[in-house]
Amino acid sequence: MNSRQALDAAVLIAATALTRFVFRSHYLYDIDSVNFALGLKRFDPTVHQPHPPGYFLYVYLGRLANLIFHDANAALIAISIVFSCGAVAMIYVLANNWFGRNAALFAGLIFVFSPLAWFHGTVALTYIVEAFFSAFTGYLCWLIYGGATRFILPGALVVGIAAGFRPSSLLLLGPLLLFSFRNANRKQVAGGIGALALTLLAWFIPMIQIGGGKAYISSLVSLWLTVPSRGMVFNSSVWNSFARAGVIVGIYFLCFGCAAILPLRWVHGDSPVDRRKILFTRVWIAPGLLFFTFIYLKFVNSGYLLLLAPPVCAWMGLWASSWYANIRLSKTLKILAIGACAAANTIVFIRAPVYCSYREVRRFEIQLENLVRVLPQIGSPRETMIVGFDSHFLGYRHAGYYLPDYLTVQFPEVQLSSGRRVFAMQYRNTWLESRMIPAASIRNFVIFPLPLGESEYSDYMALVRKRFPAGELRTMVRGGLEFAVGPVADLPVLFPVSAPPDGTLVYGH
């Protein structure tokens, strides 16, 4: 890059760092965030510290960052910000290589003001890391595809490292790497595949050794059978796939906001068509689109689609630069239009009523702060245990992490290869139990409240209450929150498999 292009990239990186830092979250945002934070203390995917498949390199990079920040959330958010900056830099480099400086500048701006990318640069999740590796892999693969075979080894190395951060990257980016080998000779292809295999083994073997070998595999299979496998096109209604396709369309508009209409420039034929780039882009995004349509995707996992954002940003940069060059408006009006679009996307990020807006992050954090403050008024850790739900937000993981002195258990039980088990937490450590053995001093349990204002959560809580005989659950109000409290002897109502035949309630580690 020349000095002007380097300045462009520097400004985009600075804008990305600033916008993410200012709006960063101050608590671990969802259940996966807590799992990652727990993994910084003890890596054990069998008890979801973090959840399988483990994200080995991400967790260990988090440990290094934590040596600086001494706070798990701050350390993981620092990683998100750094990789956000890396992603915007690589998107600029890719778009500059494909379409020139103007398109690259627009591509970078589209990423900076993408509401979804903005959100994931402010929370402790791995999706923005995968977006960076997608952009980096795509750029290297494009060079390889163009005949620069000296990049085969770096490309293989990057894909192998990406899989250590998010193993799904191997499935979703591996085909692009192999496609880029099409113009290489057999020796070069063999070298690339060998380098990829060695890179994978370099982190996979230590992960298996630390994670427990057979137990790790068992936990991974159990999670797959419990969540993603149930909704695949092979064993569920085809309408599930149509629904996921609709979710993808919705995530597309959430991700790009005003920029989502830019493909209309291509439809109108205002931009030149480069068939090699079109084919390359299709190979890049097709594995992800197919997987998310036919295998697994939920709206709360919108960050999955950030893997596909880099090539889309590059093409949108081309269409935006074409619009800017061809539309018959004064320069001032053009700049005002761009500013209005950036402002609209900013409003979506800050105020939209969706889980990935700054408004919802702050609402969650305020509720969590309030819960952590008032729950000890219900009962002390010596006398009271917490029952939390398997929820993305304000579930048992948040209760156990931010109220570490309390014994916290997850409802419902989980079915593992070893039988039905209960996840339990105390002092930010997790284990699995088949029977409940609370300390003799524990007299009551309190159900950790789900987020306020959501009918889905209130309906679920109503179903839980119906399990108990009338009058067994007391309602206590503290800090404007309702807590359901019951005697510990009633826990078999929630965990019937865990109750021993003699009726004695047991729980412990």
Disulfide bonds with the S-S distance in Angstrom:
none
